[in-house]
Amino acid sequence: MASSFDVDRARYETPGCVGVTHFNNAGSALPPARVTDTVIDYLRTESLLGGYEAAEQAKDRINGVYTSVARLLNAAPDDIALSDNATRSWQAIFYALPFGPGDRILTASAEYASNAIAYLQIARRTGATVEVVDSDETGQLDVDDLRRRIDSDVKLIAVTHVPTQGGLVNPAEEIGAVAREAGIPFLLDACQSAGQLDLDVERIGCDALTSTGRKYLRGPRGTGFLYVHPRLRDRLEPAMLDLHSAKWTSPAEYVVDPTAKRFEVWERDYAAILGLGAAVDYAIEWGLPAIEDRVTALAATLRSRLADLDQVTVHDAGARKCGLVTFSVDGLPADEIKDRLNAAKINTSVTHASSAQYDFTARRLPDLVRASVHYYNTEEEIDRLTGEVAVLSR
């Protein structure tokens, strides 16, 4: 485990660490005080000046959020759009893509429910088909099988980087290489990976990437962002436009914004946007490689200690694993385990089969308890969690 990481500082700057043991970072992480203060300070300013006036006063800071997100991803600010959540960002790209009868959408077995439902809806509407690429022996997407499936009918490769149901990290860079070689758009859902893994869209080679602010980035709820490369952006007109995403140039004409802002809408929560910017800057300040090292090491420790317990099974797949740890206890429903941990002020969550039908059905998994670590967690907290699970499993 990275010994140079200043855990004491991270916990001091995270007031929530005092009251709870928080292992629900893949749901919504504890925000640093800096993020909370940014949101509250802006709301106070808004209450004193007025909403439009406060936004005008803060316009340079608001514009700076695009720069911060771009820096996080190694992108250009014009390639970034801000939204109110990751799903909205993902939908903005997906529903702008044209599909017709016989078109094929390739995805992975670890795909998230919201994305899969969208694929199925478009398939019903258009006659397109959805194909789940095989997993390899480790459980991640099989890149060789992906390559075998490529032909002129494949119109989209869409993959969740880190699934909601475990620590698996899909091989995004290898997928990107296949997509670039074939000239097929690659949409990466980075909802669970942004903020815990060091993401570089140039290295990954994705055409679009979406994420939320509330998870590993430690930002406010109700925030999200979209990266979209010009090679895809210039081909797409969003499914919905307003006076922010397009300009009404004459009574019968409009022009779509040339930047990724074409996927935004005019009315937004500027307090939350500034909070997102503060969270992204905070993560960059710590350094994403250092965050990734610590989160990965903490999760490995937690997996090892849970695996040592009788009646406990850890279910994480993948050649590469990250900060999400999923497990079950023989004879105990996952929701009951979560509730009993919550009573001990240990926050976890439950992943239900309805969120991951492709994966849970194939692996015949029960509902799973998910404990997701972050860099402000400690080995002592891991001991506390595993101690409580040991009691439950007796």
RODO-2510 file (C-alpha; in nm, 4 decimals, decimal comma):
residues 394
     n   res          X          Y          Z
     1     m     0,0000     0,0000     0,0000
     2     a     0,1316     0,3457    -0,0949
     3     s     0,2911     0,4660     0,2295
     4     s     0,3464     0,8223     0,1040
     5     f    -0,0278     0,8924     0,0782
     6     d    -0,1309     1,1445     0,3463
     7     v    -0,4323     0,9596     0,4807
     8     d    -0,4530     1,1768     0,7927
     9     r    -0,4932     1,4864     0,5762
    10     a    -0,7527     1,3161     0,3563
    11     r    -0,9596     1,2200     0,6612
    12     y    -0,9213     1,5601     0,8269
    13     e    -1,0533     1,7246     0,5106
    14     t    -1,3474     1,4797     0,4986
    15     p    -1,5818     1,5607     0,7895
    16     g    -1,7932     1,2505     0,7300
    17     c    -1,5069     1,0237     0,8346
    18     v    -1,5780     1,1166     1,1965
    19     g    -1,9293     0,9752     1,2032
    20     v    -1,9355     0,6733     0,9721
    21     t    -1,7198     0,4030     0,8206
    22     h    -1,7994     0,4693     0,4579
    23     f    -1,7623     0,1820     0,2126
    24     n    -2,0262     0,3082    -0,0309
    25     n    -1,7982     0,5196    -0,2486
    26     a    -1,9207     0,3532    -0,5670
    27     g    -2,2654     0,4812    -0,4706
    28     s    -2,1829     0,8300    -0,3464
    29     a    -1,8524     0,9131    -0,1794
    30     l    -1,8084     1,1423     0,1190
    31     p    -1,7280     1,4908    -0,0154
    32     p    -1,4278     1,6862     0,1052
    33     a    -1,5149     2,0033     0,2971
    34     r    -1,3877     2,2079     0,0038
    35     v    -1,6651     2,0752    -0,2198
    36     t    -1,9411     2,1322     0,0342
    37     d    -1,8163     2,4842     0,1070
    38     t    -1,8052     2,5665    -0,2643
    39     v    -2,1682     2,4644    -0,3129
    40     i    -2,2954     2,6426    -0,0019
    41     d    -2,0974     2,9614    -0,0692
    42     y    -2,2404     2,9872    -0,4194
    43     l    -2,5958     2,9309    -0,2955
    44     r    -2,5474     3,2091    -0,0409
    45     t    -2,4214     3,4409    -0,3146
    46     e    -2,7193     3,3476    -0,5307
    47     s    -2,9571     3,4284    -0,2462
    48     l    -2,8015     3,7742    -0,2083
    49     l    -2,7489     3,8718    -0,5730
    50     g    -3,0088     3,6741    -0,7673
    51     g    -2,9654     3,3634    -0,9770
    52     y    -2,8704     3,5216    -1,3091
    53     e    -2,6470     3,7778    -1,1442
    54     a    -2,4594     3,5192    -0,9385
    55     a    -2,3989     3,3096    -1,2501
    56     e    -2,2684     3,6131    -1,4379
    57     q    -2,0330     3,6948    -1,1529
    58     a    -1,9058     3,3345    -1,1470
    59     k    -1,8850     3,2822    -1,5263
    60     d    -1,5061     3,2500    -1,5320
    61     r    -1,5175     2,9898    -1,2545
    62     i    -1,7970     2,8052    -1,4333
    63     n    -1,5982     2,8028    -1,7572
    64     g    -1,3032     2,6758    -1,5563
    65     v    -1,4933     2,3552    -1,4738
    66     y    -1,4674     2,2528    -1,8401
    67     t    -1,0930     2,3054    -1,8232
    68     s    -1,0676     2,1003    -1,5033
    69     v    -1,2646     1,8050    -1,6416
    70     a    -1,0624     1,8213    -1,9636
    71     r    -0,7421     1,8104    -1,7607
    72     l    -0,8707     1,5083    -1,5679
    73     l    -0,9225     1,3195    -1,8947
    74     n    -0,6380     1,4634    -2,1070
    75     a    -0,8903     1,6246    -2,3393
    76     a    -0,9692     1,9709    -2,4749
    77     p    -1,2277     2,1909    -2,2970
    78     d    -1,4379     2,2089    -2,6147
    79     d    -1,4737     1,8298    -2,5956
    80     i    -1,6496     1,8487    -2,2554
    81     a    -2,0200     1,8876    -2,1786
    82     l    -2,1656     1,9148    -1,8280
    83     s    -2,4932     1,7569    -1,7224
    84     d    -2,6940     1,6599    -1,4179
    85     n    -2,5877     1,2937    -1,4134
    86     a    -2,3901     1,0247    -1,5929
    87     t    -2,6938     0,8558    -1,7461
    88     r    -2,8101     1,1817    -1,9033
    89     s    -2,4635     1,2300    -2,0502
    90     w    -2,4585     0,8748    -2,1840
    91     q    -2,8074     0,9091    -2,3320
    92     a    -2,7123     1,2333    -2,5058
    93     i    -2,4623     1,0414    -2,7182
    94     f    -2,6439     0,7120    -2,7565
    95     y    -2,9776     0,8577    -2,8674
    96     a    -2,8047     1,0842    -3,1176
    97     l    -2,6589     0,7866    -3,3039
    98     p    -2,8513     0,6622    -3,6085
    99     f    -2,9510     0,2953    -3,6098
   100     g    -3,1482     0,0910    -3,8604
   101     p    -3,2538    -0,2665    -3,9335
   102     g    -2,9599    -0,5067    -3,9124
   103     d    -2,7279    -0,2621    -3,7363
   104     r    -2,5381    -0,4241    -3,4500
   105     i    -2,4526    -0,2854    -3,1058
   106     l    -2,1711    -0,4693    -2,9257
   107     t    -2,1450    -0,4553    -2,5479
   108     a    -1,9997    -0,6498    -2,2547
   109     s    -2,1499    -0,8891    -2,0027
   110     a    -2,0753    -0,6393    -1,7254
   111     e    -2,3066    -0,3785    -1,8775
   112     y    -2,5187    -0,1597    -1,6508
   113     a    -2,8985    -0,1793    -1,6499
   114     s    -2,9706     0,1736    -1,7779
   115     n    -2,7446     0,1217    -2,0786
   116     a    -2,8829    -0,2235    -2,1574
   117     i    -3,2401    -0,0962    -2,1394
   118     a    -3,1507     0,1778    -2,3881
   119     y    -2,9999    -0,0786    -2,6268
   120     l    -3,3127    -0,2908    -2,6085
   121     q    -3,5390     0,0092    -2,6628
   122     i    -3,3493     0,1186    -2,9736
   123     a    -3,3450    -0,2402    -3,1000
   124     r    -3,7247    -0,2545    -3,0701
   125     r    -3,7648     0,0820    -3,2408
   126     t    -3,5232     0,0354    -3,5282
   127     g    -3,4606    -0,3336    -3,5901
   128     a    -3,1003    -0,3080    -3,4689
   129     t    -2,9617    -0,5967    -3,2648
   130     v    -2,7711    -0,6110    -2,9367
   131     e    -2,4851    -0,8581    -2,8923
   132     v    -2,3013    -0,9358    -2,5703
   133     v    -1,9347    -1,0027    -2,6416
   134     d    -1,7960    -1,3109    -2,4676
   135     s    -1,5969    -1,2763    -2,1477
   136     d    -1,2520    -1,4310    -2,1262
   137     e    -1,1352    -1,6741    -1,8581
   138     t    -1,0836    -1,3853    -1,6106
   139     g    -1,4324    -1,2436    -1,6584
   140     q    -1,3412    -0,9283    -1,8527
   141     l    -1,4501    -0,8584    -2,2099
   142     d    -1,2730    -1,0949    -2,4497
   143     v    -1,0964    -0,8652    -2,6954
   144     d    -1,0355    -1,1510    -2,9397
   145     d    -1,4082    -1,2271    -2,9503
   146     l    -1,4793    -0,8564    -2,9986
   147     r    -1,2433    -0,8507    -3,2948
   148     r    -1,4069    -1,1582    -3,4470
   149     r    -1,7491    -0,9932    -3,4345
   150     i    -1,6472    -0,6784    -3,6238
   151     d    -1,8050    -0,6239    -3,9637
   152     s    -1,9717    -0,3427    -4,1589
   153     d    -2,3009    -0,3875    -3,9682
   154     v    -2,1457    -0,2988    -3,6301
   155     k    -2,2401     0,0632    -3,5632
   156     l    -2,1385     0,0997    -3,1981
   157     i    -1,9138    -0,0567    -2,9349
   158     a    -2,0450     0,0497    -2,5938
   159     v    -1,8864    -0,0839    -2,2759
   160     t    -1,9008    -0,0112    -1,9046
   161     h    -1,5434     0,0359    -1,7836
   162     v    -1,6061    -0,0753    -1,4243
   163     p    -1,9381    -0,2516    -1,3564
   164     t    -2,1678    -0,1716    -1,0679
   165     q    -2,1418    -0,5318    -0,9451
   166     g    -1,7699    -0,5770    -0,8775
   167     g    -1,4094    -0,4760    -0,9031
   168     l    -1,3526    -0,5844    -1,2629
   169     v    -1,1888    -0,3286    -1,4942
   170     n    -1,2672    -0,3922    -1,8597
   171     p    -0,9689    -0,3524    -2,0985
   172     a    -1,0688    -0,0124    -2,2348
   173     e    -0,7453     0,0594    -2,4218
   174     e    -0,7564    -0,2723    -2,6073
   175     i    -1,1224    -0,2146    -2,6935
   176     g    -1,0344     0,1317    -2,8176
   177     a    -0,7649    -0,0086    -3,0453
   178     v    -1,0161    -0,2481    -3,2058
   179     a    -1,2706     0,0310    -3,2497
   180     r    -1,0207     0,2726    -3,4059
   181     e    -0,8911     0,0080    -3,6465
   182     a    -1,2468    -0,0674    -3,7600
   183     g    -1,3658     0,2948    -3,7622
   184     i    -1,6525     0,2147    -3,5222
   185     p    -1,7618     0,4615    -3,2507
   186     f    -1,6610     0,3539    -2,8999
   187     l    -1,8706     0,4808    -2,6075
   188     l    -1,7172     0,4188    -2,2641
   189     d    -1,9244     0,4413    -1,9471
   190     a    -1,6698     0,5553    -1,6867
   191     c    -1,9245     0,6187    -1,4129
   192     q    -1,7418     0,3972    -1,1623
   193     s    -1,3858     0,4543    -1,2853
   194     a    -1,3529     0,8345    -1,3020
   195     g    -1,1898     0,9498    -0,9808
   196     q    -1,0388     0,6145    -0,8825
   197     l    -0,8495     0,5244    -1,2032
   198     d    -0,6114     0,7390    -1,4058
   199     l    -0,8131     0,8028    -1,7255
   200     d    -0,6624     0,9341    -2,0489
   201     v    -0,9016     0,9492    -2,3425
   202     e    -0,6157     0,9667    -2,5919
   203     r    -0,4645     0,6496    -2,4514
   204     i    -0,8031     0,4773    -2,4281
   205     g    -0,9041     0,5834    -2,7768
   206     c    -1,2739     0,6225    -2,7001
   207     d    -1,4942     0,8517    -2,9066
   208     a    -1,7076     0,9390    -2,6062
   209     l    -1,6825     0,8907    -2,2289
   210     t    -1,9407     0,9632    -1,9621
   211     s    -1,9279     0,9874    -1,5847
   212     t    -2,0876     1,1235    -1,2708
   213     g    -1,9579     1,3581    -1,0041
   214     r    -2,0963     1,1882    -0,6952
   215     k    -1,8981     0,8646    -0,6920
   216     y    -1,5190     0,8414    -0,6834
   217     l    -1,4751     1,2073    -0,7788
   218     r    -1,6453     1,3000    -0,4483
   219     g    -1,8554     1,5744    -0,6041
   220     p    -2,2201     1,6708    -0,5457
   221     r    -2,5102     1,4556    -0,6502
   222     g    -2,6844     1,5819    -0,9614
   223     t    -2,3648     1,6341    -1,1599
   224     g    -2,2157     1,4533    -1,4559
   225     f    -2,0069     1,5117    -1,7645
   226     l    -1,9514     1,3931    -2,1172
   227     y    -1,6362     1,3826    -2,3267
   228     v    -1,6920     1,3531    -2,7012
   229     h    -1,4187     1,3685    -2,9641
   230     p    -1,4764     1,5905    -3,2701
   231     r    -1,4534     1,2869    -3,5000
   232     l    -1,7836     1,1685    -3,3515
   233     r    -1,9310     1,4994    -3,2384
   234     d    -1,9242     1,6539    -3,5836
   235     r    -2,1342     1,3646    -3,7178
   236     l    -2,4104     1,3904    -3,4571
   237     e    -2,7034     1,6169    -3,3978
   238     p    -2,8457     1,5683    -3,0485
   239     a    -3,1886     1,4139    -3,0133
   240     m    -3,3026     1,7325    -2,8353
   241     l    -3,1863     2,0920    -2,8756
   242     d    -3,2553     2,4197    -2,6989
   243     l    -3,1314     2,7785    -2,7183
   244     h    -2,8081     2,6806    -2,5417
   245     s    -2,7138     2,3810    -2,7552
   246     a    -2,8111     2,5578    -3,0779
   247     k    -2,8572     2,9141    -3,2039
   248     w    -3,1777     3,0270    -3,3759
   249     t    -3,0301     3,2182    -3,6682
   250     s    -3,3449     3,3091    -3,8628
   251     p    -3,7168     3,2252    -3,8440
   252     a    -3,6567     2,8967    -4,0299
   253     e    -3,2941     2,8165    -3,9434
   254     y    -3,0751     2,7122    -3,6511
   255     v    -2,7083     2,6242    -3,6068
   256     v    -2,5900     2,3610    -3,3603
   257     d    -2,3093     2,4598    -3,1222
   258     p    -1,9784     2,3341    -3,2656
   259     t    -1,8449     2,2204    -2,9268
   260     a    -1,9639     1,9455    -2,6925
   261     k    -2,2010     2,2040    -2,5431
   262     r    -2,4420     2,0931    -2,8151
   263     f    -2,5263     1,8113    -2,5716
   264     e    -2,6130     2,0459    -2,2847
   265     v    -2,9268     2,2380    -2,1922
   266     w    -2,9526     2,5985    -2,0798
   267     e    -3,0903     2,5625    -1,7265
   268     r    -2,8444     2,4089    -1,4824
   269     d    -2,7517     2,3952    -1,1143
   270     y    -2,4496     2,6235    -1,1031
   271     a    -2,3800     2,5538    -0,7363
   272     a    -2,3476     2,1852    -0,8174
   273     i    -2,1366     2,2560    -1,1269
   274     l    -1,8913     2,4585    -0,9212
   275     g    -1,8916     2,1806    -0,6619
   276     l    -1,8038     1,9351    -0,9372
   277     g    -1,5180     2,1592    -1,0452
   278     a    -1,3890     2,1752    -0,6886
   279     a    -1,4057     1,7949    -0,6631
   280     v    -1,2187     1,7432    -0,9897
   281     d    -0,9500     1,9933    -0,8892
   282     y    -0,9190     1,8200    -0,5519
   283     a    -0,8679     1,4814    -0,7188
   284     i    -0,6072     1,6262    -0,9550
   285     e    -0,4303     1,7814    -0,6575
   286     w    -0,3921     1,4369    -0,4980
   287     g    -0,2897     1,2856    -0,8304
   288     l    -0,4917     1,0156    -1,0037
   289     p    -0,2021     0,7656    -1,0213
   290     a    -0,1566     0,7951    -0,6432
   291     i    -0,5313     0,7603    -0,5849
   292     e    -0,5459     0,4546    -0,8089
   293     d    -0,2566     0,2889    -0,6289
   294     r    -0,4070     0,3401    -0,2851
   295     v    -0,7627     0,2444    -0,3784
   296     t    -0,6453    -0,0696    -0,5582
   297     a    -0,4282    -0,1728    -0,2627
   298     l    -0,7032    -0,1142    -0,0057
   299     a    -0,9494    -0,3170    -0,2118
   300     a    -0,7012    -0,6032    -0,2461
   301     t    -0,6594    -0,6052     0,1322
   302     l    -1,0355    -0,6120     0,1834
   303     r    -1,0818    -0,8976    -0,0666
   304     s    -0,8106    -1,1007     0,1016
   305     r    -0,9559    -1,0565     0,4510
   306     l    -1,3111    -1,1334     0,3403
   307     a    -1,1926    -1,4452     0,1533
   308     d    -1,0369    -1,5730     0,4747
   309     l    -1,3768    -1,5800     0,6485
   310     d    -1,5835    -1,8962     0,6627
   311     q    -1,9148    -1,8846     0,4747
   312     v    -1,8066    -1,5707     0,2828
   313     t    -1,7486    -1,5660    -0,0941
   314     v    -1,5885    -1,2777    -0,2853
   315     h    -1,7276    -1,2479    -0,6378
   316     d    -1,5039    -0,9940    -0,8140
   317     a    -1,3882    -1,0997    -1,1600
   318     g    -1,1292    -0,9603    -1,4019
   319     a    -0,7572    -0,9662    -1,4668
   320     r    -0,7390    -0,6142    -1,3289
   321     k    -0,9409    -0,5106    -1,0257
   322     c    -1,0221    -0,1775    -0,8628
   323     g    -1,1965    -0,0375    -0,5551
   324     l    -1,5300    -0,2214    -0,5693
   325     v    -1,5510    -0,5411    -0,3642
   326     t    -1,8588    -0,7640    -0,3828
   327     f    -1,9320    -1,0595    -0,1583
   328     s    -2,2016    -1,2849    -0,0206
   329     v    -2,2498    -1,4708     0,3081
   330     d    -2,3991    -1,8192     0,2959
   331     g    -2,7583    -1,8211     0,4161
   332     l    -2,7911    -1,4438     0,4607
   333     p    -2,9662    -1,2137     0,2103
   334     a    -2,7507    -0,9238     0,0929
   335     d    -3,0047    -0,6630     0,2045
   336     e    -3,0032    -0,8038     0,5573
   337     i    -2,6224    -0,7898     0,5692
   338     k    -2,6256    -0,4301     0,4508
   339     d    -2,8867    -0,3318     0,7114
   340     r    -2,6951    -0,4965     0,9941
   341     l    -2,3709    -0,3281     0,8874
   342     n    -2,5557     0,0015     0,8656
   343     a    -2,6712    -0,0435     1,2241
   344     a    -2,3018    -0,0579     1,3159
   345     k    -2,2459     0,2687     1,1207
   346     i    -2,0714     0,0902     0,8365
   347     n    -2,2045     0,2020     0,4983
   348     t    -2,2205    -0,0515     0,2154
   349     s    -2,4689    -0,1126    -0,0648
   350     v    -2,6373    -0,4027    -0,2447
   351     t    -2,6136    -0,4858    -0,6140
   352     h    -2,9304    -0,6574    -0,7324
   353     a    -2,9643    -0,8832    -1,0339
   354     s    -3,1889    -0,6224    -1,1985
   355     s    -2,8856    -0,3937    -1,2328
   356     a    -2,6681    -0,6512    -1,4092
   357     q    -2,8831    -0,9105    -1,5836
   358     y    -2,6246    -1,0219    -1,8414
   359     d    -2,3619    -1,0926    -1,5768
   360     f    -2,5752    -1,2206    -1,2881
   361     t    -2,7724    -1,4554    -1,5128
   362     a    -2,4602    -1,6019    -1,6734
   363     r    -2,2823    -1,6503    -1,3398
   364     r    -2,5967    -1,7453    -1,1446
   365     l    -2,5187    -1,4916    -0,8779
   366     p    -2,7370    -1,3900    -0,5835
   367     d    -2,7754    -1,0274    -0,4848
   368     l    -2,4353    -0,9117    -0,3618
   369     v    -2,3113    -0,6821    -0,0880
   370     r    -2,0833    -0,4167    -0,2346
   371     a    -1,8140    -0,2521    -0,0220
   372     s    -1,6301     0,0122    -0,2217
   373     v    -1,3174     0,1674    -0,0745
   374     h    -1,1649     0,5105    -0,1264
   375     y    -0,8302     0,6610    -0,0387
   376     y    -0,9575     0,8074     0,2896
   377     n    -1,0488     0,4605     0,4168
   378     t    -0,8017     0,2824     0,6428
   379     e    -0,6947    -0,0722     0,7234
   380     e    -0,8515    -0,0255     1,0663
   381     e    -1,1857     0,0400     0,8964
   382     i    -1,1356    -0,2707     0,6844
   383     d    -1,0766    -0,4671     1,0053
   384     r    -1,3976    -0,3215     1,1473
   385     l    -1,5979    -0,4240     0,8412
   386     t    -1,4543    -0,7746     0,8226
   387     g    -1,4998    -0,8183     1,1970
   388     e    -1,8701    -0,7400     1,1661
   389     v    -1,9039    -0,9728     0,8649
   390     a    -1,7287    -1,2487     1,0614
   391     v    -1,9902    -1,2177     1,3345
   392     l    -2,2712    -1,2321     1,0778
   393     s    -2,1269    -1,5392     0,9082
   394     r    -2,1130    -1,7556     1,2220
***
